[in-house]
């Protein structure tokens, strides 16, 4: 199955994968070894996506404020 999601900055792939792993550990969600999320519950997938979005917004806010918090 082909993926329709394209990264705007392909070099960011490794950092995004790291954030995904950290979020999964934090939330106690198992990341499928084969990368297929079809067997992950909707609740777990949604909480994982929400957590990742929250982290990315926090990172962007820190960068825009010059890292001052």
N, C-alpha and C positions, 0 to 999 in steps of 0.2 A: 504494500500500500504506500503510495507516495504521500509525502507531507506537503501541505499547502503553506505552512508557515515559513517565511523567509526572514532571516536575521538581517537587519539593516546594516549592522556592523558584524560581519562574520567572525572577526577576531575576538568578539566578546563571548563566543560560545563556551569556552572553558570557564569563564567567570560565572555565566548563567548556570552552568551545570553545578558549580560549587554552591551557589545560592540555593539551587534546588535540593541538593543533598543536605545542606544545613537545615533548610526548612523542614524537610522530611524527618530528620532526626529530632528536631525541636517538637514537632507535632506527633511523632510516633507513627508516621505513615511509612509503609514499606514501598520502596521504589522497585518496580519490576526489573529483574535482571535483563530481560529481553527488550525493555523499553516500551512494551505494549501496555497502555494504561486502561484497556478495555475491561479488565477484571478488577480495577480499583473502584471502590464505591464512589458514587457521585459526591457524597458528603466529604470524603477524604480528598478527592481531586479538587473540589471547590475550596476547601480550607487551605490546601497546599497552594493553589493559584492565588488566593487572597493574601496569604502570608508573603509569598514571593513579591506580589505587587506592592504590598506595604513596605517591604524591605527596599525595593527599588526606588520608591518614592522618598524614603528616608535618605538613601544615598544621594539622590538628585538634590534634595533640599540642602544637605550638608555641602555638596559641591557648589551650589548656587550661593550659599551664604559664606563661602570661603572657608568652610570647615569649622567655623566658630559655633559652638553649642554650649 
